[in-house]
Amino acid sequence: MISFRWSVLGDVKRLKVLDLGAGSGRHLRALDSKGAWVVAGDLSPEVHTASGGVVQLDAHHLPFTRASFDLVIVSEVLEHVLDPQLVLYECARIVRPGGLVTVSVPRFTPEAVNWLLSMEYHRVPGGHIHIFTRRELRSLARRAGFVVERMHHSHGLHSPYWWLKSFFGVEDSARVWLVRWYERMLVRELMGRSNVLSRVEALVNPVLGKSLVVYLRGGGNL
């Protein structure tokens, strides 16, 4: 489940990349396959190997020198952290002048529906503690010294899935047939086994997209 678009990132071969909040490594593996040199950084790393190494870190205080990376991926991270502004300041510090930082966060409307349907969805350890509007995220990015180049929505098929899980209960939903069926369908799309589902998702992304993806150009001001 890749949040960004390769057409925007361009050729990443030999680029120095930080996958901030690498999680299970979905972006890490995709970038590695394109020839990038990738550091996997996370508070609790789930991956064990990366071309640039695996680093346990706090996103508020990144252990890298100024202008260390050509590209920083910050996917589904800012909604979890205490101070999103400080994290963006740190990203601005470690990306080279003119480098790219790609941020994805849950989109405001689908996320607000989940919060309304389920307290369990966000009141769990490590859960979502922020919801961002486009304007708020743009403001945070500009305050950190970035130029906001473009935005788009991704993962449109995931919004109804999480609405179902929130409605039935995030933990209890695993026993619900409809949720299990929807999950199997999503896996087919994620694994690239269904061109039809991929086309459907591309069509519904502008309306139902669960994630807001923002591309930020570093100005080298920090």
C-alpha positions in Angstrom: 0.0 0.0 0.0 2.1 2.9 -1.3 0.8 6.3 -0.4 2.9 8.4 -2.8 3.0 8.5 -6.6 6.1 7.4 -8.4 5.3 10.0 -11.1 5.9 12.8 -8.5 9.0 11.3 -6.8 10.7 10.5 -10.2 13.9 8.4 -10.3 14.9 7.5 -6.8 17.9 5.4 -7.8 20.9 6.2 -5.5 18.9 8.8 -3.5 19.5 8.9 0.3 16.0 8.3 1.8 14.7 8.3 5.3 11.5 6.2 5.8 10.3 7.9 9.0 7.9 5.7 10.8 8.9 2.7 8.6 6.5 0.3 10.3 6.4 -3.0 8.6 8.5 -1.7 5.7 5.9 -1.2 2.9 7.6 2.0 1.6 11.0 0.8 2.4 10.7 -2.3 0.2 9.3 -0.3 -2.7 12.1 2.3 -2.5 14.7 -0.4 -2.1 13.4 -2.1 -5.3 14.0 1.1 -7.2 17.6 1.4 -6.1 17.3 4.0 -3.3 19.6 3.9 -0.2 17.0 3.8 2.5 17.3 4.3 6.3 14.3 2.8 8.2 13.5 4.9 11.2 10.9 4.1 13.8 10.1 4.4 17.5 9.6 0.6 17.6 11.1 -0.8 14.3 9.2 -3.8 12.9 11.8 -4.3 10.1 15.3 -5.7 10.8 17.2 -4.8 7.6 17.4 -1.9 5.2 20.0 -0.8 2.7 20.9 2.2 4.9 20.2 0.5 8.2 17.5 0.4 10.8 17.4 3.2 13.5 15.3 3.4 16.6 14.4 7.0 17.0 12.0 9.7 18.3 10.5 11.7 15.4 10.7 14.8 17.5 14.5 14.6 17.8 16.0 12.9 14.7 19.6 11.7 15.2 20.8 12.9 11.8 22.9 15.9 10.7 21.6 18.8 8.7 20.9 18.0 5.0 21.5 14.3 5.4 18.8 13.0 3.0 17.5 13.7 -0.5 14.0 12.4 0.3 12.1 11.8 3.5 8.9 9.7 3.6 6.6 10.5 6.6 3.6 8.2 6.0 0.8 8.0 8.6 3.0 9.4 11.4 1.9 13.0 12.2 -1.5 11.9 13.5 0.3 9.8 16.2 2.9 12.3 17.6 2.6 14.9 20.3 4.0 17.8 18.3 3.6 17.5 14.5 5.1 20.9 14.0 8.4 19.9 15.7 8.5 16.7 13.6 8.2 18.8 10.4 10.9 21.2 11.6 13.2 18.2 12.1 12.3 16.9 8.6 13.2 20.4 7.2 16.5 20.2 9.0 17.6 16.9 7.7 16.5 17.1 4.1 18.9 18.8 1.6 18.0 22.2 0.1 15.6 21.4 -2.7 15.0 17.9 -1.4 11.5 16.4 -1.1 9.5 15.4 2.0 6.4 13.3 1.3 3.8 13.3 4.1 0.6 11.4 4.3 -2.0 11.7 7.1 -5.6 10.4 7.5 -7.9 12.7 5.5 -10.1 14.9 7.7 -13.7 13.7 6.7 -13.1 9.9 6.7 -11.1 10.2 9.9 -13.8 12.2 11.6 -16.4 9.6 10.7 -14.2 6.9 12.4 -13.9 9.1 15.5 -17.7 9.5 15.7 -18.3 5.8 15.2 -15.8 4.5 17.7 -13.9 5.8 20.7 -11.8 2.6 20.5 -10.5 3.7 17.1 -8.4 6.5 18.5 -8.3 6.1 22.3 -5.8 3.3 22.4 -2.1 3.4 23.1 -0.3 4.7 20.0 -3.6 5.6 18.4 -4.5 8.7 16.4 -4.5 11.9 18.5 -4.7 14.5 15.7 -7.0 15.1 12.7 -5.7 17.5 10.0 -7.6 19.6 7.5 -5.8 20.5 4.3 -5.4 24.1 5.5 -3.9 23.0 8.8 -1.4 20.7 7.3 -0.4 23.3 4.7 0.1 25.8 7.5 2.3 23.4 9.5 4.4 22.7 6.4 4.9 26.3 5.5 5.8 27.3 9.0 8.5 24.6 8.9 10.0 26.3 5.8 8.6 24.0 3.1 7.1 24.9 -0.2 3.8 22.9 -0.7 4.1 21.6 -4.3 1.0 19.4 -4.6 -1.6 17.3 -2.7 -3.8 14.3 -3.6 -5.9 11.7 -1.9 -5.1 8.0 -1.7 -6.6 4.7 -0.5 -10.2 5.4 -1.3 -11.3 1.7 -0.8 -9.9 1.8 2.8 -12.4 4.4 4.1 -15.5 2.2 4.0 -13.4 -0.7 5.5 -12.5 1.4 8.5 -16.0 2.7 8.8 -17.2 -0.9 9.1 -14.6 -1.8 11.6 -15.4 1.3 13.7 -19.1 0.6 13.5 -18.9 -3.0 14.6 -15.9 -2.4 17.0 -12.3 -2.4 16.0 -11.5 -5.6 17.9 -14.9 -7.3 17.5 -15.2 -6.6 13.8 -12.9 -9.6 13.0 -15.8 -11.8 13.7 -18.1 -10.0 11.3 -18.5 -11.7 7.9 -18.8 -8.4 5.9 -15.6 -7.0 7.4 -13.7 -10.2 6.7 -14.9 -10.2 3.1 -14.0 -6.6 2.6 -10.5 -7.2 4.1 -9.9 -10.1 1.6 -10.9 -7.8 -1.2 -8.5 -5.1 0.0 -5.6 -7.6 0.2 -6.2 -8.5 -3.4 -6.0 -4.9 -4.4 -2.9 -4.3 -2.2 -1.1 -7.3 -3.6 -1.8 -6.1 -7.2 -4.0 -9.1 -7.9 -7.0 -7.1 -9.1 -6.6 -4.5 -11.8 -10.4 -3.8 -11.5 -10.1 -2.9 -7.9 -7.1 -0.7 -8.6 -9.1 1.2 -11.2 -12.0 1.5 -8.9 -9.8 3.0 -6.2 -8.3 5.5 -8.6 -11.8 6.6 -9.4 -13.0 7.0 -5.8 -9.9 8.5 -4.4 -10.9 12.1 -4.9 -14.1 11.5 -2.9 -13.4 8.6 -0.5 -9.6 8.8 -0.2 -8.6 7.8 3.4 -5.2 9.5 3.2 -4.1 13.0 2.2 -0.7 13.0 0.6 1.4 16.2 0.5 4.7 16.8 -1.4 6.9 19.4 0.3 10.0 20.9 -1.2 12.8 21.8 1.3 14.0 25.3 1.2 17.2 24.8 3.3 16.2 27.6 5.7 16.8 25.7 8.9 
